């Protein structure tokens, strides 16, 4: 079974057993979470989308705080002596999809 689920404002295509990194969600390692905002499901020959979807995606948190790659935003105006450097690392949560019910 395949499902498209919305997690923290982003859409992910998942199957049972998939492991993925999602934007930080509350919880500790080992906790189980459910995502009810399922946009699309595909199972064999049946397809459901929109308000017809009655599925729930169940997942387990593997690690609760994983940092992404460093992103640097550098601003500069030539001949003015203006230089500004900002950087950040986005925090993610590593989850494993256990079931789509």
N, CA, C and O atoms as a Tinker XYZ file with bonds, in Angstrom:
   404  protein
     1  N      0.847000   -1.178000    0.000000    73     2
     2  CA     0.000000    0.000000    0.000000    64     1     3
     3  C      0.890000    1.237000    0.000000    63     2     4     5
     4  O      1.907000    1.285000    0.691000    81     3
     5  N      0.505000    2.208000   -0.761000    73     3     6
     6  CA     1.228000    3.462000   -0.914000    64     5     7
     7  C      0.343000    4.600000   -0.421000    63     6     8     9
     8  O     -0.869000    4.590000   -0.635000    81     7
     9  N      0.951000    5.574000    0.235000    73     7    10
    10  CA     0.183000    6.719000    0.726000    64     9    11
    11  C      1.010000    7.995000    0.599000    63    10    12    13
    12  O      2.236000    7.976000    0.711000    81    11
    13  N      0.316000    9.089000    0.365000    73    11    14
    14  CA     0.927000   10.414000    0.403000    64    13    15
    15  C      0.378000   11.095000    1.649000    63    14    16    17
    16  O     -0.831000   11.282000    1.790000    81    15
    17  N      1.284000   11.463000    2.550000    73    15    18
    18  CA     0.883000   12.012000    3.841000    64    17    19
    19  C      1.521000   13.383000    4.020000    63    18    20    21
    20  O      2.630000   13.632000    3.548000    81    19
    21  N      0.804000   14.266000    4.707000    73    19    22
    22  CA     1.308000   15.612000    4.973000    64    21    23
    23  C      1.826000   15.654000    6.412000    63    22    24    25
    24  O      1.075000   15.448000    7.366000    81    23
    25  N      3.128000   15.925000    6.542000    73    23    26
    26  CA     3.775000   15.972000    7.854000    64    25    27
    27  C      4.476000   17.318000    7.979000    63    26    28    29
    28  O      5.380000   17.626000    7.203000    81    27
    29  N      4.063000   18.114000    8.948000    73    27    30
    30  CA     4.676000   19.420000    9.238000    64    29    31
    31  C      4.739000   20.299000    7.999000    63    30    32    33
    32  O      5.743000   20.972000    7.766000    81    31
    33  N      3.671000   20.300000    7.199000    73    31    34
    34  CA     3.578000   21.178000    6.050000    64    33    35
    35  C      4.231000   20.655000    4.785000    63    34    36    37
    36  O      4.187000   21.333000    3.758000    81    35
    37  N      4.836000   19.475000    4.820000    73    35    38
    38  CA     5.459000   18.888000    3.640000    64    37    39
    39  C      4.803000   17.559000    3.316000    63    38    40    41
    40  O      4.316000   16.865000    4.209000    81    39
    41  N      4.790000   17.205000    2.034000    73    39    42
    42  CA     4.173000   15.955000    1.592000    64    41    43
    43  C      5.242000   14.896000    1.377000    63    42    44    45
    44  O      6.299000   15.159000    0.804000    81    43
    45  N      4.938000   13.677000    1.854000    73    43    46
    46  CA     5.853000   12.556000    1.710000    64    45    47
    47  C      5.104000   11.355000    1.150000    63    46    48    49
    48  O      3.971000   11.080000    1.544000    81    47
    49  N      5.747000   10.641000    0.225000    73    47    50
    50  CA     5.202000    9.400000   -0.315000    64    49    51
    51  C      5.798000    8.255000    0.494000    63    50    52    53
    52  O      7.015000    8.071000    0.501000    81    51
    53  N      4.947000    7.476000    1.180000    73    51    54
    54  CA     5.444000    6.454000    2.100000    64    53    55
    55  C      4.802000    5.100000    1.822000    63    54    56    57
    56  O      3.703000    5.002000    1.275000    81    55
    57  N      5.533000    4.056000    2.222000    73    55    58
    58  CA     5.053000    2.682000    2.235000    64    57    59
    59  C      5.399000    2.109000    3.598000    63    58    60    61
    60  O      6.232000    2.669000    4.311000    81    59
    61  N      4.781000    1.019000    3.963000    73    59    62
    62  CA     5.096000    0.381000    5.236000    64    61    63
    63  C      6.544000   -0.088000    5.209000    63    62    64    65
    64  O      6.978000   -0.724000    4.249000    81    63
    65  N      7.287000    0.225000    6.259000    73    63    66
    66  CA     8.686000   -0.149000    6.352000    64    65    67
    67  C      9.656000    0.926000    5.904000    63    66    68    69
    68  O     10.866000    0.763000    6.060000    81    67
    69  N      9.153000    2.030000    5.347000    73    67    70
    70  CA    10.022000    3.117000    4.896000    64    69    71
    71  C     10.622000    3.858000    6.087000    63    70    72    73
    72  O      9.995000    3.981000    7.139000    81    71
    73  N     11.827000    4.341000    5.907000    73    71    74
    74  CA    12.504000    5.148000    6.902000    64    73    75
    75  C     12.795000    6.498000    6.267000    63    74    76    77
    76  O     13.377000    6.562000    5.184000    81    75
    77  N     12.395000    7.585000    6.934000    73    75    78
    78  CA    12.589000    8.902000    6.349000    64    77    79
    79  C     12.830000    9.966000    7.409000    63    78    80    81
    80  O     12.541000    9.782000    8.592000    81    79
    81  N     13.372000   11.087000    6.940000    73    79    82
    82  CA    13.637000   12.235000    7.801000    64    81    83
    83  C     12.571000   13.288000    7.532000    63    82    84    85
    84  O     12.379000   13.711000    6.392000    81    83
    85  N     11.881000   13.706000    8.585000    73    83    86
    86  CA    10.821000   14.705000    8.466000    64    85    87
    87  C     11.195000   15.906000    9.327000    63    86    88    89
    88  O     12.004000   15.771000   10.245000    81    87
    89  N     10.622000   17.080000    9.050000    73    87    90
    90  CA    10.874000   18.228000    9.930000    64    89    91
    91  C     10.525000   17.880000   11.375000    63    90    92    93
    92  O      9.630000   17.074000   11.629000    81    91
    93  N     11.226000   18.482000   12.298000    73    91    94
    94  CA    11.154000   18.118000   13.718000    64    93    95
    95  C      9.716000   18.035000   14.229000    63    94    96    97
    96  O      8.936000   18.977000   14.091000    81    95
    97  N      9.383000   16.882000   14.825000    73    95    98
    98  CA     8.093000   16.686000   15.482000    64    97    99
    99  C      8.355000   16.322000   16.938000    63    98   100   101
   100  O      9.421000   15.809000   17.277000    81    99
   101  N      7.385000   16.590000   17.785000    73    99   102
   102  CA     7.543000   16.344000   19.212000    64   101   103
   103  C      7.531000   14.845000   19.497000    63   102   104   105
   104  O      6.774000   14.090000   18.886000    81   103
   105  N      8.368000   14.433000   20.419000    73   103   106
   106  CA     8.415000   13.037000   20.830000    64   105   107
   107  C      9.840000   12.601000   21.090000    63   106   108   109
   108  O     10.794000   13.274000   20.699000    81   107
   109  N      9.972000   11.466000   21.755000    73   107   110
   110  CA    11.278000   10.899000   22.070000    64   109   111
   111  C     11.506000    9.650000   21.239000    63   110   112   113
   112  O     10.576000    9.121000   20.630000    81   111
   113  N     12.747000    9.180000   21.215000    73   111   114
   114  CA    13.069000    7.967000   20.486000    64   113   115
   115  C     12.291000    6.794000   21.074000    63   114   116   117
   116  O     12.249000    6.612000   22.290000    81   115
   117  N     11.679000    6.006000   20.200000    73   115   118
   118  CA    10.880000    4.864000   20.642000    64   117   119
   119  C      9.387000    5.149000   20.705000    63   118   120   121
   120  O      8.591000    4.212000   20.760000    81   119
   121  N      8.988000    6.402000   20.700000    73   119   122
   122  CA     7.571000    6.753000   20.731000    64   121   123
   123  C      6.920000    6.424000   19.392000    63   122   124   125
   124  O      7.574000    6.433000   18.348000    81   123
   125  N      5.625000    6.136000   19.441000    73   123   126
   126  CA     4.887000    5.919000   18.198000    64   125   127
   127  C      3.999000    7.129000   17.934000    63   126   128   129
   128  O      3.437000    7.711000   18.861000    81   127
   129  N      3.878000    7.498000   16.669000    73   127   130
   130  CA     3.083000    8.657000   16.273000    64   129   131
   131  C      2.141000    8.234000   15.149000    63   130   132   133
   132  O      2.408000    7.284000   14.413000    81   131
   133  N      1.042000    8.959000   15.039000    73   131   134
   134  CA     0.070000    8.717000   13.974000    64   133   135
   135  C     -0.122000    9.998000   13.182000    63   134   136   137
   136  O     -0.194000   11.091000   13.745000    81   135
   137  N     -0.205000    9.847000   11.871000    73   135   138
   138  CA    -0.446000   10.975000   10.980000    64   137   139
   139  C     -1.790000   10.748000   10.309000    63   138   140   141
   140  O     -1.966000    9.794000    9.552000    81   139
   141  N     -2.735000   11.631000   10.592000    73   139   142
   142  CA    -4.087000   11.469000   10.064000    64   141   143
   143  C     -4.330000   12.274000    8.799000    63   142   144   145
   144  O     -5.345000   12.085000    8.129000    81   143
   145  N     -3.414000   13.166000    8.467000    73   143   146
   146  CA    -3.585000   14.014000    7.286000    64   145   147
   147  C     -3.059000   13.285000    6.045000    63   146   148   149
   148  O     -2.028000   13.657000    5.485000    81   147
   149  N     -3.787000   12.240000    5.623000    73   147   150
   150  CA    -3.406000   11.439000    4.458000    64   149   151
   151  C     -4.137000   12.002000    3.244000    63   150   152   153
   152  O     -5.357000   12.160000    3.262000    81   151
   153  N     -3.382000   12.301000    2.189000    73   151   154
   154  CA    -3.947000   12.945000    1.003000    64   153   155
   155  C     -4.320000   11.958000   -0.099000    63   154   156   157
   156  O     -5.212000   12.237000   -0.901000    81   155
   157  N     -3.644000   10.800000   -0.149000    73   155   158
   158  CA    -3.818000    9.874000   -1.262000    64   157   159
   159  C     -3.412000    8.480000   -0.804000    63   158   160   161
   160  O     -2.429000    8.328000   -0.079000    81   159
   161  N     -4.160000    7.459000   -1.221000    73   159   162
   162  CA    -3.770000    6.074000   -0.974000    64   161   163
   163  C     -3.940000    5.255000   -2.242000    63   162   164   165
   164  O     -4.826000    5.504000   -3.059000    81   163
   165  N     -3.067000    4.274000   -2.377000    73   163   166
   166  CA    -3.126000    3.370000   -3.532000    64   165   167
   167  C     -2.869000    1.964000   -3.015000    63   166   168   169
   168  O     -1.808000    1.686000   -2.456000    81   167
   169  N     -3.836000    1.080000   -3.200000    73   167   170
   170  CA    -3.704000   -0.295000   -2.740000    64   169   171
   171  C     -4.223000   -1.218000   -3.829000    63   170   172   173
   172  O     -5.430000   -1.328000   -4.043000    81   171
   173  N     -3.301000   -1.878000   -4.514000    73   171   174
   174  CA    -3.711000   -2.781000   -5.585000    64   173   175
   175  C     -4.373000   -2.018000   -6.707000    63   174   176   177
   176  O     -3.723000   -1.243000   -7.409000    81   175
   177  N     -5.671000   -2.236000   -6.880000    73   175   178
   178  CA    -6.405000   -1.544000   -7.942000    64   177   179
   179  C     -7.271000   -0.394000   -7.414000    63   178   180   181
   180  O     -7.902000    0.316000   -8.197000    81   179
   181  N     -7.303000   -0.212000   -6.088000    73   179   182
   182  CA    -8.139000    0.850000   -5.536000    64   181   183
   183  C     -7.306000    2.094000   -5.236000    63   182   184   185
   184  O     -6.216000    2.019000   -4.669000    81   183
   185  N     -7.849000    3.219000   -5.628000    73   183   186
   186  CA    -7.199000    4.514000   -5.408000    64   185   187
   187  C     -8.192000    5.417000   -4.685000    63   186   188   189
   188  O     -9.363000    5.496000   -5.057000    81   187
   189  N     -7.709000    6.093000   -3.651000    73   187   190
   190  CA    -8.557000    7.032000   -2.918000    64   189   191
   191  C     -7.797000    8.338000   -2.744000    63   190   192   193
   192  O     -6.608000    8.337000   -2.427000    81   191
   193  N     -8.485000    9.439000   -2.951000    73   191   194
   194  CA    -7.852000   10.740000   -2.763000    64   193   195
   195  C     -8.874000   11.726000   -2.232000    63   194   196   197
   196  O    -10.082000   11.512000   -2.343000    81   195
   197  N     -8.379000   12.801000   -1.660000    73   195   198
   198  CA    -9.264000   13.844000   -1.153000    64   197   199
   199  C    -10.016000   13.412000    0.084000    63   198   200   201
   200  O     -9.422000   12.855000    1.007000    81   199
   201  N    -11.312000   13.659000    0.119000    73   199   202
   202  CA   -12.120000   13.346000    1.296000    64   201   203
   203  C    -12.483000   11.863000    1.371000    63   202   204   205
   204  O    -13.037000   11.421000    2.377000    81   203
   205  N    -12.184000   11.091000    0.333000    73   203   206
   206  CA   -12.483000    9.660000    0.337000    64   205   207
   207  C    -11.457000    8.838000    1.113000    63   206   208   209
   208  O    -11.684000    7.656000    1.370000    81   207
   209  N    -10.352000    9.437000    1.481000    73   207   210
   210  CA    -9.285000    8.713000    2.165000    64   209   211
   211  C     -9.660000    8.516000    3.626000    63   210   212   213
   212  O     -9.981000    9.476000    4.326000    81   211
   213  N     -9.618000    7.262000    4.088000    73   211   214
   214  CA    -9.938000    6.929000    5.478000    64   213   215
   215  C     -8.754000    6.238000    6.145000    63   214   216   217
   216  O     -8.951000    5.412000    7.036000    81   215
   217  N     -7.541000    6.555000    5.737000    73   215   218
   218  CA    -6.358000    5.869000    6.238000    64   217   219
   219  C     -5.631000    6.694000    7.299000    63   218   220   221
   220  O     -5.791000    7.911000    7.388000    81   219
   221  N     -4.834000    5.998000    8.095000    73   219   222
   222  CA    -3.982000    6.613000    9.104000    64   221   223
   223  C     -2.595000    5.986000    8.959000    63   222   224   225
   224  O     -2.469000    4.766000    8.847000    81   223
   225  N     -1.565000    6.818000    8.960000    73   223   226
   226  CA    -0.192000    6.332000    8.855000    64   225   227
   227  C      0.398000    6.274000   10.261000    63   226   228   229
   228  O      0.422000    7.274000   10.978000    81   227
   229  N      0.875000    5.085000   10.644000    73   227   230
   230  CA     1.479000    4.898000   11.962000    64   229   231
   231  C      2.984000    4.768000   11.784000    63   230   232   233
   232  O      3.458000    4.062000   10.895000    81   231
   233  N      3.734000    5.464000   12.649000    73   231   234
   234  CA     5.187000    5.461000   12.540000    64   233   235
   235  C      5.809000    5.436000   13.929000    63   234   236   237
   236  O      5.159000    5.730000   14.932000    81   235
   237  N      7.081000    5.077000   13.956000    73   235   238
   238  CA     7.846000    5.045000   15.198000    64   237   239
   239  C      9.038000    5.982000   15.056000    63   238   240   241
   240  O      9.705000    5.992000   14.021000    81   239
   241  N      9.306000    6.768000   16.094000    73   239   242
   242  CA    10.433000    7.693000   16.074000    64   241   243
   243  C     11.707000    6.916000   16.381000    63   242   244   245
   244  O     11.816000    6.274000   17.426000    81   243
   245  N     12.671000    6.977000   15.462000    73   243   246
   246  CA    13.942000    6.284000   15.657000    64   245   247
   247  C     14.908000    7.183000   16.421000    63   246   248   249
   248  O     15.469000    6.768000   17.436000    81   247
   249  N     15.105000    8.401000   15.946000    73   247   250
   250  CA    15.911000    9.375000   16.689000    64   249   251
   251  C     15.211000   10.720000   16.597000    63   250   252   253
   252  O     14.682000   11.095000   15.550000    81   251
   253  N     15.216000   11.435000   17.706000    73   251   254
   254  CA    14.359000   12.617000   17.794000    64   253   255
   255  C     15.017000   13.904000   17.328000    63   254   256   257
   256  O     14.300000   14.863000   17.043000    81   255
   257  N     16.340000   13.983000   17.234000    73   255   258
   258  CA    16.953000   15.240000   16.835000    64   257   259
   259  C     18.152000   14.969000   15.939000    63   258   260   261
   260  O     19.221000   14.576000   16.406000    81   259
   261  N     17.956000   15.185000   14.659000    73   259   262
   262  CA    19.018000   15.014000   13.676000    64   261   263
   263  C     19.180000   16.345000   12.975000    63   262   264   265
   264  O     18.197000   16.943000   12.536000    81   263
   265  N     20.415000   16.816000   12.865000    73   263   266
   266  CA    20.654000   18.096000   12.208000    64   265   267
   267  C     20.989000   17.868000   10.739000    63   266   268   269
   268  O     21.728000   16.946000   10.395000    81   267
   269  N     20.439000   18.713000    9.884000    73   267   270
   270  CA    20.699000   18.640000    8.463000    64   269   271
   271  C     21.999000   19.331000    8.107000    63   270   272   273
   272  O     22.762000   19.726000    8.989000    81   271
   273  N     22.252000   19.475000    6.826000    73   271   274
   274  CA    23.460000   20.143000    6.358000    64   273   275
   275  C     23.415000   21.626000    6.701000    63   274   276   277
   276  O     22.344000   22.219000    6.828000    81   275
   277  N     24.590000   22.208000    6.846000    73   275   278
   278  CA    24.691000   23.622000    7.163000    64   277   279
   279  C     24.346000   24.450000    5.928000    63   278   280   281
   280  O     24.852000   24.195000    4.835000    81   279
   281  N     23.489000   25.431000    6.114000    73   279   282
   282  CA    23.090000   26.336000    5.037000    64   281   283
   283  C     23.612000   27.723000    5.396000    63   282   284   285
   284  O     23.332000   28.234000    6.480000    81   283
   285  N     24.365000   28.325000    4.495000    73   283   286
   286  CA    24.944000   29.637000    4.754000    64   285   287
   287  C     24.329000   30.652000    3.802000    63   286   288   289
   288  O     24.329000   30.449000    2.588000    81   287
   289  N     23.804000   31.743000    4.349000    73   287   290
   290  CA    23.260000   32.840000    3.550000    64   289   291
   291  C     24.235000   34.003000    3.683000    63   290   292   293
   292  O     24.367000   34.586000    4.759000    81   291
   293  N     24.910000   34.339000    2.605000    73   291   294
   294  CA    25.910000   35.399000    2.619000    64   293   295
   295  C     25.415000   36.555000    1.770000    63   294   296   297
   296  O     25.104000   36.384000    0.591000    81   295
   297  N     25.344000   37.734000    2.377000    73   295   298
   298  CA    24.900000   38.932000    1.665000    64   297   299
   299  C     26.060000   39.907000    1.591000    63   298   300   301
   300  O     26.823000   40.074000    2.542000    81   299
   301  N     26.171000   40.543000    0.440000    73   299   302
   302  CA    27.276000   41.466000    0.248000    64   301   303
   303  C     26.887000   42.530000   -0.761000    63   302   304   305
   304  O     26.231000   42.240000   -1.761000    81   303
   305  N     27.294000   43.762000   -0.496000    73   303   306
   306  CA    27.121000   44.842000   -1.465000    64   305   307
   307  C     28.510000   45.301000   -1.876000    63   306   308   309
   308  O     29.319000   45.717000   -1.046000    81   307
   309  N     28.762000   45.217000   -3.139000    73   307   310
   310  CA    30.110000   45.532000   -3.611000    64   309   311
   311  C     30.451000   47.013000   -3.445000    63   310   312   313
   312  O     29.597000   47.890000   -3.575000    81   311
   313  N     31.680000   47.246000   -3.166000    73   311   314
   314  CA    32.256000   48.588000   -2.992000    64   313   315
   315  C     31.673000   49.359000   -1.804000    63   314   316   317
   316  O     31.941000   50.553000   -1.675000    81   315
   317  N     30.905000   48.735000   -0.952000    73   315   318
   318  CA    30.291000   49.436000    0.186000    64   317   319
   319  C     30.835000   48.947000    1.525000    63   318   320   321
   320  O     30.603000   49.589000    2.549000    81   319
   321  N     31.540000   47.847000    1.538000    73   319   322
   322  CA    32.044000   47.298000    2.785000    64   321   323
   323  C     30.990000   46.562000    3.585000    63   322   324   325
   324  O     31.186000   46.306000    4.773000    81   323
   325  N     29.871000   46.217000    2.956000    73   323   326
   326  CA    28.781000   45.534000    3.654000    64   325   327
   327  C     28.884000   44.037000    3.406000    63   326   328   329
   328  O     28.789000   43.571000    2.270000    81   327
   329  N     29.081000   43.294000    4.489000    73   327   330
   330  CA    29.098000   41.830000    4.412000    64   329   331
   331  C     28.340000   41.286000    5.609000    63   330   332   333
   332  O     28.567000   41.702000    6.746000    81   331
   333  N     27.439000   40.353000    5.343000    73   331   334
   334  CA    26.658000   39.748000    6.419000    64   333   335
   335  C     26.577000   38.251000    6.159000    63   334   336   337
   336  O     26.228000   37.819000    5.060000    81   335
   337  N     26.900000   37.467000    7.175000    73   335   338
   338  CA    26.901000   36.019000    7.028000    64   337   339
   339  C     25.998000   35.407000    8.089000    63   338   340   341
   340  O     26.232000   35.575000    9.285000    81   339
   341  N     24.966000   34.697000    7.648000    73   339   342
   342  CA    24.062000   33.977000    8.536000    64   341   343
   343  C     24.101000   32.514000    8.150000    63   342   344   345
   344  O     24.297000   32.181000    6.982000    81   343
   345  N     23.916000   31.647000    9.119000    73   343   346
   346  CA    23.891000   30.218000    8.824000    64   345   347
   347  C     22.957000   29.505000    9.780000    63   346   348   349
   348  O     22.670000   29.998000   10.871000    81   347
   349  N     22.488000   28.345000    9.364000    73   347   350
   350  CA    21.639000   27.532000   10.225000    64   349   351
   351  C     21.702000   26.077000    9.800000    63   350   352   353
   352  O     22.103000   25.760000    8.680000    81   351
   353  N     21.305000   25.201000   10.702000    73   351   354
   354  CA    21.177000   23.780000   10.407000    64   353   355
   355  C     19.758000   23.377000   10.808000    63   354   356   357
   356  O     19.370000   23.516000   11.968000    81   355
   357  N     18.995000   22.880000    9.848000    73   355   358
   358  CA    17.612000   22.489000   10.099000    64   357   359
   359  C     17.569000   21.208000   10.925000    63   358   360   361
   360  O     18.374000   20.301000   10.713000    81   359
   361  N     16.631000   21.134000   11.864000    73   359   362
   362  CA    16.491000   19.961000   12.714000    64   361   363
   363  C     15.429000   19.031000   12.136000    63   362   364   365
   364  O     14.346000   19.468000   11.746000    81   363
   365  N     15.759000   17.746000   12.088000    73   363   366
   366  CA    14.861000   16.733000   11.547000    64   365   367
   367  C     14.619000   15.646000   12.582000    63   366   368   369
   368  O     15.363000   15.517000   13.554000    81   367
   369  N     13.565000   14.865000   12.357000    73   367   370
   370  CA    13.273000   13.685000   13.153000    64   369   371
   371  C     13.312000   12.479000   12.229000    63   370   372   373
   372  O     12.707000   12.501000   11.157000    81   371
   373  N     14.013000   11.433000   12.629000    73   371   374
   374  CA    14.113000   10.207000   11.838000    64   373   375
   375  C     12.997000    9.269000   12.269000    63   374   376   377
   376  O     12.941000    8.868000   13.432000    81   375
   377  N     12.107000    8.913000   11.347000    73   375   378
   378  CA    10.979000    8.034000   11.672000    64   377   379
   379  C     10.980000    6.820000   10.748000    63   378   380   381
   380  O     11.564000    6.840000    9.665000    81   379
   381  N     10.307000    5.758000   11.209000    73   379   382
   382  CA    10.117000    4.565000   10.399000    64   381   383
   383  C      8.623000    4.264000   10.371000    63   382   384   385
   384  O      7.982000    4.133000   11.414000    81   383
   385  N      8.078000    4.157000    9.155000    73   383   386
   386  CA     6.644000    3.899000    8.989000    64   385   387
   387  C      6.395000    2.433000    9.301000    63   386   388   389
   388  O      7.000000    1.553000    8.688000    81   387
   389  N      5.505000    2.166000   10.255000    73   387   390
   390  CA     5.209000    0.797000   10.638000    64   389   391
   391  C      4.006000    0.229000    9.923000    63   390   392   393
   392  O      3.999000   -0.945000    9.552000    81   391
   393  N      2.975000    1.056000    9.723000    73   391   394
   394  CA     1.758000    0.553000    9.065000    64   393   395
   395  C      0.954000    1.682000    8.470000    63   394   396   397
   396  O      1.021000    2.830000    8.908000    81   395
   397  N      0.188000    1.317000    7.454000    73   395   398
   398  CA    -0.801000    2.238000    6.868000    64   397   399
   399  C     -2.133000    1.548000    7.014000    63   398   400   401
   400  O     -2.399000    0.543000    6.354000    81   399
   401  N     -2.972000    2.088000    7.881000    73   399   402
   402  CA    -4.247000    1.423000    8.163000    64   401   403
   403  C     -5.415000    2.328000    7.791000    63   402   404
   404  O     -6.572000    1.943000    7.956000    81   403
